[in-house]
Amino acid sequence: MWQYALWGLVGAAANRALLILEVSERVKKWPWTPPDGPGGGIYAASIALHLGIATASTAALATTAIISNGLTAFGFGVGAPVVVKKASQYAIRLLPPEPPEPAQEIVGGE
């Protein structure tokens, strides 16, 4: 099973590398460079989270019969961050909305 998690990590790394190349070509510089980018530390943290999400998701899926070879695990690692993001958006929509705050009454003549 850990081999499939490793393939998921490799798939996520390939996905992230392609994203970095795409953004670098579009903005004509490294995407983490200030003032437009968040800085190296924050960008590195986002990459670590991206890879961690893909690895954990692939490891969880590897406990089922869905992932049965390295290619499937690699493919899921490539798409896992997008799938997890979409699933979290659906989960947030299922939560009940927060009640509106009561309106403040204005006392006085202004």
C-alpha positions as CSV (number, residue, x, y, z in Angstrom):
1,M,0.0,0.0,0.0
2,W,2.8,2.5,0.8
3,Q,4.1,2.1,-2.8
4,Y,0.8,3.4,-4.1
5,A,1.0,6.4,-1.7
6,L,4.5,7.0,-3.1
7,W,3.1,6.9,-6.6
8,G,0.4,9.4,-5.6
9,L,3.1,11.7,-4.2
10,V,5.0,11.4,-7.5
11,G,1.8,12.2,-9.5
12,A,1.1,15.2,-7.3
13,A,4.7,16.4,-7.8
14,A,4.4,16.1,-11.6
15,N,1.1,18.0,-11.5
16,R,2.6,20.8,-9.3
17,A,5.7,21.0,-11.5
18,L,3.5,21.6,-14.6
19,L,1.5,24.2,-12.7
20,I,4.7,26.1,-11.8
21,L,5.9,26.0,-15.3
22,E,2.6,27.2,-16.7
23,V,2.4,30.1,-14.2
24,S,6.0,31.0,-14.8
25,E,5.5,31.3,-18.5
26,R,2.3,33.4,-18.0
27,V,3.8,35.9,-15.5
28,K,7.4,35.7,-17.0
29,K,9.0,35.2,-13.6
30,W,8.9,32.8,-10.7
31,P,5.4,32.8,-9.3
32,W,6.5,33.1,-5.6
33,T,8.5,36.3,-6.1
34,P,7.2,39.3,-4.2
35,P,5.5,41.8,-4.7
36,D,3.0,39.8,-6.8
37,G,3.8,36.4,-5.3
38,P,3.4,35.3,-1.7
39,G,7.1,34.7,-1.0
40,G,9.2,31.5,-0.9
41,G,8.2,30.2,2.5
42,I,4.4,30.5,1.9
43,Y,4.8,29.0,-1.6
44,A,6.9,26.1,-0.2
45,A,4.2,25.5,2.4
46,S,1.5,25.4,-0.2
47,I,3.5,22.9,-2.2
48,A,4.0,20.7,0.9
49,L,0.2,20.8,1.6
50,H,-0.5,20.0,-2.1
51,L,1.7,16.9,-1.9
52,G,0.5,15.9,1.5
53,I,-3.2,16.0,0.4
54,A,-2.4,13.8,-2.7
55,T,-0.3,11.3,-0.7
56,A,-2.9,11.0,2.1
57,S,-5.8,10.7,-0.4
58,T,-4.0,8.1,-2.5
59,A,-3.0,6.1,0.6
60,A,-6.6,6.1,1.8
61,L,-7.9,5.0,-1.6
62,A,-5.2,2.3,-1.8
63,T,-6.9,0.5,1.1
64,T,-9.8,-0.2,-1.3
65,A,-9.9,-2.2,-4.5
66,I,-10.0,1.0,-6.6
67,I,-6.2,1.4,-6.8
68,S,-4.7,-1.9,-8.0
69,N,-1.5,-0.7,-9.7
70,G,1.1,2.1,-9.8
71,L,-0.4,3.9,-12.8
72,T,-3.8,4.3,-11.2
73,A,-2.1,5.6,-8.0
74,F,-0.1,8.1,-10.1
75,G,-3.2,9.3,-11.9
76,F,-5.1,9.7,-8.6
77,G,-2.1,11.6,-7.2
78,V,-2.2,14.0,-10.2
79,G,-5.9,14.7,-9.6
80,A,-6.3,14.3,-5.9
81,P,-5.9,18.0,-4.9
82,V,-8.6,19.0,-7.4
83,V,-10.9,16.2,-6.2
84,V,-10.4,17.0,-2.5
85,K,-11.0,20.7,-3.2
86,K,-14.2,20.0,-5.0
87,A,-15.4,17.6,-2.3
88,S,-14.7,20.2,0.5
89,Q,-16.7,22.8,-1.5
90,Y,-19.6,20.4,-1.5
91,A,-19.2,19.6,2.2
92,I,-19.2,23.3,3.0
93,R,-22.4,23.8,1.1
94,L,-24.1,21.1,3.2
95,L,-23.5,23.0,6.4
96,P,-26.4,25.1,7.6
97,P,-26.0,28.8,6.9
98,E,-25.1,31.1,9.7
99,P,-28.1,33.1,11.1
100,P,-28.0,36.8,10.1
101,E,-26.9,39.2,12.7
102,P,-29.7,41.3,14.2
103,A,-30.0,44.8,12.7
104,Q,-28.8,47.7,14.9
105,E,-31.4,50.3,15.6
106,I,-30.3,53.9,15.4
107,V,-31.4,56.0,18.4
108,G,-31.5,59.7,17.9
109,G,-32.1,62.0,15.0
110,E,-29.2,61.4,12.6
